[in-house]
């Protein structure tokens, strides 16, 4: 599993998680995008680079209709 966190830049150590400094690297092999922070730099265009087509948007930051048009399964928390 790969993770990207622009706020803390460090996540708790876990043997199955590789933390990267670049959102493109985090999405390179991703099946699911979970977006839970404002200011992550994650955009609908960036999400479209990942091979998986599932998005969990914990802050309703991404363009839902655009993601659905691009073939994503979208779940906005609180909607």
N, C-alpha and C positions, 0 to 999 in steps of 0.2 A: 504494500500500500504506500502511496506517495501523498504527502501533505504539503500545503503551502499556507503560511500564516504571515501576512505582511505587518501585523501589529506587534506581535511578540517576537517574531523571527526565531523563536525556539519553542518547541513543543516538548512535553514530557517524553523521555526516552522510552521507546517501545521497540522490541526486536523486529516487529513486522512493519514498522513505519519508517520510511525514509523522508526526511524533511528537506525540501528544496527551496532555493531563493527566487525561483522564477515561476510565475503562474503557468507559462507555456509548458515547462517541464512537468509540472504537477498534473496537467491535463493530457499529456502526451499519450498515455495508455489508459486513461480513466474510463470507467464504465458509468460512474455516477459523479456528479458535481454537487457538493453540499456547500451552499454559500450562506454564511451566518454572520458576517461582519460587514459593516459599512466601510467603504474605502478599500476594498480588497483588490481593486483593479480588474476584477472579473467582469467581462461584458458578454453580451449575447454572441458577438462575433468570436471572442476568445473561446467561449464554450463550444462553438461549432467546430473547433479543431479537434475535439476529443472523439475517440471512436465510439464510446458508449453514448446512449441517447436519453439519459435520465438526469433530471435536475431537481434538487430539493432546495428551494429558495427560502431560507429562514428569515429573511428580512424584506422579502418582496422587492428586491433591488433590480432584478432582471426583467427584460421585456417578455412577458408571458406569451403574448400572441405571436411574436416573432420566433420564439423558441418552438412553439407548437407548429408553426408553418415550416420550420426546418426539420421537423420530424422528431422532436423531443417529447418525452413524457415529462410533464411539468407538475410539480407540487409546490405551491406557495403556502407556507405556514401562516395560519391566521386568515386565510381566505375562505 
